[in-house]
């Protein structure tokens, strides 16, 4: 047999697989991560725009929290249909369509004039972006066997803390551009950060391969290894758990357990993402630019920790156990930040630890659903988990807004985040005792060996 069609291929199956995975991880992971970075910035830049927008438009803390979170209601309504359409039309076309839609809406948010219009813009942004994240998750299941998914997911979701780290000083700087083109600083934040999504949509359309068979950078032996390995894995999953029909997805007990776990993760991620600028600014009399750099610190720490944390967790094999540990560390760190609120340096250190643990949970979590879902059920199930779990993206900002308005400080919202992450940790520890959601150690060692191939 031939790897290229012209010369004999003397590689073993393991060598072919290692080569295919190394190429796919580094070809797809960083590029998809860049797209998610842009999505995450557009979704969360309201947190920085808030520093000027609420006063300019006379929006209350609670009204801002409601508008910031209603994004996820639009997201919920259109997430599953969007993912089913992605399966039908292909990732390249559908992801490009999503990015053009959300980029335009994100940029036009610069021209809202009151709380109602801001809430409508956020709701429409949720509709426009619906399907992107679970669509990428579904796309990755077409490329990566189970033992490689946490690795590529870690590369992909590394964009979360990087997005916050980049957006924080960038948004602080944009706020200082007040008056450029006759616009306020908060308007420039929305306008300038919405444009990259539209531009990158064209790159996606012309560059992203739908399936391994379309990837010119894989030889035929590597394409065949991916297809055969995934087919065998799908058959084994369906033999073990049965093949779920579409209507059975929404009443599946395993999925609802994962949704509750995910709710705690999302509540913390978006509660912190939207309110961290306000929390940090309340710790001292900082300028917008200084606040931006201080907000970047916990996110930079998370970016540095995520890949080593994922590798260490993958070696253990029991992913739910590692999720329970990361969420427990998150909760304890946020409690410490509240206790040290009068000492900004200590509070910031605690936030660095807490956010590093919280963001490291995400790639671990998203490796779990494909262990029990295949085919169209995977398309619907991934979107369903993400959309219902992301209701926490509405609840988190809104709850912290209410707490901030009631107590006079957003920092007390960290205790609510800590409570929900502890709930998630409890669920993860229970799941760690079930064979459904663990990967045998010998399989993980195979992935580790492949990741070292040069």
FIMARVO-625794 format. One record per residue (C-alpha): residue number from 1; residue in three letters; x, y, z. Coordinates in steps of 0.5 Angstrom, whole numbers. Each point is the difference from the previous one (the first is absolute). Layout:
// FIMARVO-625794
{NUM "ala" {X Y Z}}
...
This chain:
// FIMARVO-625794
{1 "unk" {0 0 0}}
{2 "unk" {2 7 -1}}
{3 "unk" {0 6 4}}
{4 "unk" {0 5 -6}}
{5 "unk" {-2 -4 -5}}
{6 "unk" {7 0 -3}}
{7 "unk" {5 -3 5}}
{8 "unk" {-1 -6 5}}
{9 "unk" {-2 2 7}}
{10 "unk" {4 -4 5}}
{11 "unk" {-3 3 6}}
{12 "unk" {-4 -4 5}}
{13 "unk" {-7 2 2}}
{14 "unk" {2 3 6}}
{15 "unk" {5 5 -4}}
{16 "unk" {-5 1 -5}}
{17 "unk" {-5 2 5}}
{18 "unk" {5 4 4}}
{19 "unk" {2 4 -6}}
{20 "unk" {-7 1 -2}}
{21 "unk" {-2 3 7}}
{22 "unk" {6 4 1}}
{23 "unk" {-2 4 -7}}
{24 "unk" {-7 0 2}}
{25 "unk" {1 3 7}}
{26 "unk" {4 6 -2}}
{27 "unk" {-3 1 -7}}
{28 "unk" {-7 1 3}}
{29 "unk" {1 1 7}}
{30 "unk" {3 7 0}}
{31 "unk" {-4 2 -6}}
{32 "unk" {-7 -2 3}}
{33 "unk" {3 3 7}}
{34 "unk" {1 7 -4}}
{35 "unk" {-7 0 -2}}
{36 "unk" {-3 -2 7}}
{37 "unk" {5 6 3}}
{38 "unk" {-4 5 -5}}
{39 "unk" {-7 -3 2}}
{40 "unk" {2 0 8}}
{41 "unk" {3 8 -1}}
{42 "unk" {-7 2 -4}}
{43 "unk" {-4 -4 6}}
{44 "unk" {3 3 6}}
{45 "unk" {3 7 -2}}
{46 "unk" {-6 3 3}}
{47 "unk" {3 -1 6}}
{48 "unk" {5 5 -1}}
{49 "unk" {-5 5 -4}}
{50 "unk" {-4 0 6}}
{51 "unk" {5 4 3}}
{52 "unk" {-2 6 -4}}
{53 "unk" {-7 -2 -3}}
{54 "unk" {-4 -1 6}}
{55 "unk" {1 7 2}}
{56 "unk" {-1 3 -7}}
{57 "unk" {-6 -4 -1}}
{58 "unk" {-3 0 7}}
{59 "unk" {0 -7 0}}
{60 "unk" {0 -3 8}}
{61 "unk" {4 -6 2}}
{62 "unk" {-6 -5 0}}
{63 "unk" {-2 2 -7}}
{64 "unk" {7 -1 -3}}
{65 "unk" {0 -7 3}}
{66 "unk" {-6 -1 -3}}
{67 "unk" {2 2 -7}}
{68 "unk" {7 -3 1}}
{69 "unk" {-3 -7 2}}
{70 "unk" {-6 0 -5}}
{71 "unk" {5 -1 -6}}
{72 "unk" {-1 -8 3}}
{73 "unk" {-7 0 -1}}
{74 "unk" {0 1 -8}}
{75 "unk" {6 -5 0}}
{76 "unk" {-4 -5 4}}
{77 "unk" {-6 1 -5}}
{78 "unk" {4 -1 -7}}
{79 "unk" {6 -4 3}}
{80 "unk" {-3 -7 -2}}
{81 "unk" {-3 2 -7}}
{82 "unk" {7 3 -2}}
{83 "unk" {4 -6 2}}
{84 "unk" {-5 -5 -4}}
{85 "unk" {1 5 -6}}
{86 "unk" {8 0 1}}
{87 "unk" {0 -8 -1}}
{88 "unk" {-5 1 -6}}
{89 "unk" {4 6 -3}}
{90 "unk" {7 -2 2}}
{91 "unk" {5 4 5}}
{92 "unk" {3 5 -5}}
{93 "unk" {-6 3 -3}}
{94 "unk" {-4 0 7}}
{95 "unk" {5 3 4}}
{96 "unk" {2 5 -5}}
{97 "unk" {-8 2 0}}
{98 "unk" {0 0 8}}
{99 "unk" {6 5 0}}
{100 "unk" {-2 5 -5}}
{101 "unk" {-7 0 4}}
{102 "unk" {3 1 7}}
{103 "unk" {6 5 -3}}
{104 "unk" {-6 5 -3}}
{105 "unk" {-4 0 7}}
{106 "unk" {6 1 4}}
{107 "unk" {2 6 -3}}
{108 "unk" {-7 3 -1}}
{109 "unk" {0 -1 8}}
{110 "unk" {4 7 0}}
{111 "unk" {-6 4 -2}}
{112 "unk" {-5 -2 5}}
{113 "unk" {-3 5 4}}
{114 "unk" {-4 -2 6}}
{115 "unk" {0 -7 4}}
{116 "unk" {-6 -3 -4}}
{117 "unk" {4 1 -6}}
{118 "unk" {6 -3 3}}
{119 "unk" {-4 -6 2}}
{120 "unk" {-3 -1 -7}}
{121 "unk" {7 0 -3}}
{122 "unk" {3 -5 5}}
{123 "unk" {-6 -4 -1}}
{124 "unk" {1 0 -8}}
{125 "unk" {8 -1 1}}
{126 "unk" {-2 -7 4}}
{127 "unk" {-4 -2 -6}}
{128 "unk" {5 2 -5}}
{129 "unk" {6 -4 4}}
{130 "unk" {-5 -6 2}}
{131 "unk" {3 -6 -3}}
{132 "unk" {8 2 0}}
{133 "unk" {3 -3 6}}
{134 "unk" {-4 -7 0}}
{135 "unk" {1 0 -8}}
{136 "unk" {7 0 1}}
{137 "unk" {0 -5 5}}
{138 "unk" {-4 -4 -5}}
{139 "unk" {5 1 -5}}
{140 "unk" {6 -2 5}}
{141 "unk" {-4 -7 1}}
{142 "unk" {1 -1 -8}}
{143 "unk" {7 1 1}}
{144 "unk" {3 -3 7}}
{145 "unk" {-1 -7 3}}
{146 "unk" {-2 1 7}}
{147 "unk" {7 -1 3}}
{148 "unk" {2 7 -3}}
{149 "unk" {-6 4 1}}
{150 "unk" {2 3 6}}
{151 "unk" {7 2 -3}}
{152 "unk" {-3 4 -6}}
{153 "unk" {-6 3 5}}
{154 "unk" {5 3 4}}
{155 "unk" {4 3 -6}}
{156 "unk" {-7 2 -2}}
{157 "unk" {-3 3 6}}
{158 "unk" {7 3 2}}
{159 "unk" {-3 6 -4}}
{160 "unk" {-5 1 6}}
{161 "unk" {6 3 5}}
{162 "unk" {4 3 -6}}
{163 "unk" {-6 4 -2}}
{164 "unk" {-2 3 7}}
{165 "unk" {8 1 0}}
{166 "unk" {0 4 -7}}
{167 "unk" {-7 3 1}}
{168 "unk" {1 3 7}}
{169 "unk" {6 5 -2}}
{170 "unk" {-2 1 -7}}
{171 "unk" {-7 2 2}}
{172 "unk" {3 4 6}}
{173 "unk" {4 4 -6}}
{174 "unk" {-6 0 -4}}
{175 "unk" {-4 4 5}}
{176 "unk" {5 5 0}}
{177 "unk" {-1 1 -7}}
{178 "unk" {-6 4 2}}
{179 "unk" {-2 5 -6}}
{180 "unk" {3 -4 -6}}
{181 "unk" {-5 1 -6}}
{182 "unk" {-4 3 5}}
{183 "unk" {-2 -6 4}}
{184 "unk" {1 -1 8}}
{185 "unk" {5 -5 2}}
{186 "unk" {-5 -6 2}}
{187 "unk" {-3 1 -7}}
{188 "unk" {7 -1 -3}}
{189 "unk" {1 -6 4}}
{190 "unk" {-6 -4 -3}}
{191 "unk" {1 3 -7}}
{192 "unk" {8 -2 -1}}
{193 "unk" {-1 -6 3}}
{194 "unk" {-6 -3 -4}}
{195 "unk" {4 1 -7}}
{196 "unk" {5 -6 1}}
{197 "unk" {-6 -5 0}}
{198 "unk" {-2 2 -7}}
{199 "unk" {7 0 -3}}
{200 "unk" {2 -7 3}}
{201 "unk" {-7 -2 -3}}
{202 "unk" {3 0 -7}}
{203 "unk" {6 -4 3}}
{204 "unk" {-4 -5 3}}
{205 "unk" {-4 -1 -7}}
{206 "unk" {6 -1 -4}}
{207 "unk" {5 -3 4}}
{208 "unk" {-4 -5 5}}
{209 "unk" {0 -7 -2}}
{210 "unk" {-7 -3 2}}
{211 "unk" {3 -7 1}}
{212 "unk" {6 -4 0}}
{213 "unk" {-1 -2 -7}}
{214 "unk" {1 7 -2}}
{215 "unk" {6 2 3}}
{216 "unk" {6 0 -5}}
{217 "unk" {5 0 6}}
{218 "unk" {-2 -7 2}}
{219 "unk" {2 -6 -5}}
{220 "unk" {-4 -5 -1}}
{221 "unk" {2 -5 5}}
{222 "unk" {-1 5 5}}
{223 "unk" {-7 2 -2}}
{224 "unk" {-2 -7 0}}
{225 "unk" {3 -1 7}}
{226 "unk" {-4 5 2}}
{227 "unk" {-7 -2 -3}}
{228 "unk" {1 -8 2}}
{229 "unk" {2 2 7}}
{230 "unk" {-6 5 1}}
{231 "unk" {-5 -6 -3}}
{232 "unk" {3 -5 5}}
{233 "unk" {-1 5 5}}
{234 "unk" {-7 2 -2}}
{235 "unk" {-2 -8 0}}
{236 "unk" {3 -1 7}}
{237 "unk" {-4 6 3}}
{238 "unk" {-7 -2 -4}}
{239 "unk" {1 -8 2}}
{240 "unk" {1 2 8}}
{241 "unk" {-5 6 0}}
{242 "unk" {-4 -1 -6}}
{243 "unk" {-2 5 -5}}
{244 "unk" {-4 5 2}}
{245 "unk" {-5 3 -4}}
{246 "unk" {-1 8 -1}}
{247 "unk" {-6 0 5}}
{248 "unk" {3 -4 5}}
{249 "unk" {6 5 1}}
{250 "unk" {-4 5 4}}
{251 "unk" {-3 -5 5}}
{252 "unk" {7 -4 1}}
{253 "unk" {2 0 7}}
{254 "unk" {8 0 -1}}
{255 "unk" {-1 7 -4}}
{256 "unk" {-4 3 5}}
{257 "unk" {5 -2 5}}
{258 "unk" {5 4 -4}}
{259 "unk" {-4 6 -1}}
{260 "unk" {0 1 8}}
{261 "unk" {7 -1 0}}
{262 "unk" {1 5 -6}}
{263 "unk" {-4 5 3}}
{264 "unk" {4 1 6}}
{265 "unk" {6 1 -5}}
{266 "unk" {-3 5 -4}}
{267 "unk" {-3 4 6}}
{268 "unk" {7 1 2}}
{269 "unk" {3 1 -7}}
{270 "unk" {-5 5 -2}}
{271 "unk" {-1 3 7}}
{272 "unk" {7 2 0}}
{273 "unk" {1 2 -7}}
{274 "unk" {-5 5 0}}
{275 "unk" {1 3 7}}
{276 "unk" {7 -1 1}}
{277 "unk" {2 7 -2}}
{278 "unk" {-5 3 5}}
{279 "unk" {3 -5 5}}
{280 "unk" {7 2 -1}}
{281 "unk" {-2 8 -1}}
{282 "unk" {-3 0 7}}
{283 "unk" {6 -3 4}}
{284 "unk" {4 7 -1}}
{285 "unk" {-1 7 -4}}
{286 "unk" {3 -3 -7}}
{287 "unk" {-1 3 -7}}
{288 "unk" {-3 -4 -5}}
{289 "unk" {7 -2 -3}}
{290 "unk" {3 -2 6}}
{291 "unk" {-7 -4 2}}
{292 "unk" {1 -3 -7}}
{293 "unk" {7 -3 1}}
{294 "unk" {-2 -2 7}}
{295 "unk" {-6 -4 -3}}
{296 "unk" {5 -3 -5}}
{297 "unk" {4 -3 6}}
{298 "unk" {-4 -6 2}}
{299 "unk" {-2 -2 -7}}
{300 "unk" {8 0 -2}}
{301 "unk" {1 -5 6}}
{302 "unk" {-6 -4 -2}}
{303 "unk" {3 0 -8}}
{304 "unk" {7 -2 3}}
{305 "unk" {-3 -6 4}}
{306 "unk" {-6 -3 -4}}
{307 "unk" {5 -4 -5}}
{308 "unk" {4 -3 6}}
{309 "unk" {-6 -1 4}}
{310 "unk" {-4 -4 -5}}
{311 "unk" {6 -5 -2}}
{312 "unk" {1 -1 8}}
{313 "unk" {-8 -2 0}}
{314 "unk" {0 -4 -6}}
{315 "unk" {6 -4 3}}
{316 "unk" {-5 -2 6}}
{317 "unk" {-5 -3 -5}}
{318 "unk" {-6 2 5}}
{319 "unk" {-2 7 -3}}
{320 "unk" {-6 1 4}}
{321 "unk" {4 -1 6}}
{322 "unk" {5 6 -3}}
{323 "unk" {-6 4 -1}}
{324 "unk" {-2 -1 7}}
{325 "unk" {7 2 3}}
{326 "unk" {0 7 -5}}
{327 "unk" {-7 2 2}}
{328 "unk" {2 -1 8}}
{329 "unk" {6 4 -1}}
{330 "unk" {-4 5 -4}}
{331 "unk" {-5 1 6}}
{332 "unk" {5 0 5}}
{333 "unk" {4 6 -4}}
{334 "unk" {-6 4 -1}}
{335 "unk" {-2 0 8}}
{336 "unk" {8 2 1}}
{337 "unk" {-1 6 -5}}
{338 "unk" {-6 2 4}}
{339 "unk" {3 -1 7}}
{340 "unk" {6 4 -3}}
{341 "unk" {-4 6 -3}}
{342 "unk" {3 5 4}}
{343 "unk" {7 -2 -2}}
{344 "unk" {0 0 -8}}
{345 "unk" {7 -3 -1}}
{346 "unk" {-3 -7 4}}
{347 "unk" {-7 1 -3}}
{348 "unk" {4 0 -7}}
{349 "unk" {4 -6 1}}
{350 "unk" {-6 -4 2}}
{351 "unk" {-4 2 -6}}
{352 "unk" {6 -2 -4}}
{353 "unk" {0 -7 3}}
{354 "unk" {-8 0 0}}
{355 "unk" {0 2 -8}}
{356 "unk" {5 -5 -2}}
{357 "unk" {-3 -6 3}}
{358 "unk" {-7 2 -2}}
{359 "unk" {2 1 -8}}
{360 "unk" {4 -7 1}}
{361 "unk" {-6 -3 1}}
{362 "unk" {-3 2 -7}}
{363 "unk" {4 -5 -4}}
{364 "unk" {-1 -6 5}}
{365 "unk" {-7 1 0}}
{366 "unk" {-1 0 -7}}
{367 "unk" {3 -6 -1}}
{368 "unk" {-6 -4 4}}
{369 "unk" {-6 1 -5}}
{370 "unk" {3 -4 -6}}
{371 "unk" {1 -6 5}}
{372 "unk" {-7 -1 0}}
{373 "unk" {-2 3 -7}}
{374 "unk" {1 -1 -7}}
{375 "unk" {-3 2 -7}}
{376 "unk" {-6 5 0}}
{377 "unk" {-1 -1 7}}
{378 "unk" {7 3 1}}
{379 "unk" {-2 6 -4}}
{380 "unk" {-6 1 4}}
{381 "unk" {2 -2 7}}
{382 "unk" {7 4 0}}
{383 "unk" {-5 6 -2}}
{384 "unk" {-5 -1 5}}
{385 "unk" {5 -1 6}}
{386 "unk" {3 7 -3}}
{387 "unk" {-6 3 0}}
{388 "unk" {-4 -2 6}}
{389 "unk" {7 1 4}}
{390 "unk" {1 6 -3}}
{391 "unk" {-6 3 4}}
{392 "unk" {5 1 5}}
{393 "unk" {3 5 -5}}
{394 "unk" {-7 4 1}}
{395 "unk" {0 -2 8}}
{396 "unk" {7 2 2}}
{397 "unk" {1 7 -3}}
{398 "unk" {-8 2 2}}
{399 "unk" {1 -3 7}}
{400 "unk" {7 4 2}}
{401 "unk" {-3 6 -3}}
{402 "unk" {-6 -1 5}}
{403 "unk" {5 -1 6}}
{404 "unk" {4 6 -2}}
{405 "unk" {-6 4 0}}
{406 "unk" {-2 -3 6}}
{407 "unk" {7 0 4}}
{408 "unk" {3 6 -3}}
{409 "unk" {6 -5 -3}}
{410 "unk" {0 -5 -5}}
{411 "unk" {6 -4 4}}
{412 "unk" {-6 -3 4}}
{413 "unk" {-2 -4 -6}}
{414 "unk" {6 -4 0}}
{415 "unk" {-3 -4 6}}
{416 "unk" {-6 -2 -4}}
{417 "unk" {5 -2 -6}}
{418 "unk" {4 -4 5}}
{419 "unk" {-7 -4 3}}
{420 "unk" {-2 -2 -7}}
{421 "unk" {7 -2 -2}}
{422 "unk" {0 -5 6}}
{423 "unk" {-6 -3 -2}}
{424 "unk" {3 -1 -7}}
{425 "unk" {6 -3 4}}
{426 "unk" {-5 -5 4}}
{427 "unk" {-3 -2 -7}}
{428 "unk" {7 -1 -3}}
{429 "unk" {2 -5 6}}
{430 "unk" {-6 -4 -1}}
{431 "unk" {1 -1 -7}}
{432 "unk" {7 -2 1}}
{433 "unk" {-2 -6 3}}
{434 "unk" {-4 -2 -6}}
{435 "unk" {4 -4 -6}}
{436 "unk" {-4 4 -5}}
{437 "unk" {4 6 0}}
{438 "unk" {7 -3 1}}
{439 "unk" {5 -1 -5}}
{440 "unk" {5 -6 2}}
{441 "unk" {7 2 2}}
{442 "unk" {3 -4 -6}}
{443 "unk" {-4 4 -5}}
{444 "unk" {2 6 3}}
{445 "unk" {7 -2 0}}
{446 "unk" {0 -1 -7}}
{447 "unk" {-3 7 -1}}
{448 "unk" {6 2 4}}
{449 "unk" {5 -4 -5}}
{450 "unk" {-3 3 -6}}
{451 "unk" {0 7 3}}
{452 "unk" {8 0 0}}
{453 "unk" {1 -2 -7}}
{454 "unk" {4 5 -4}}
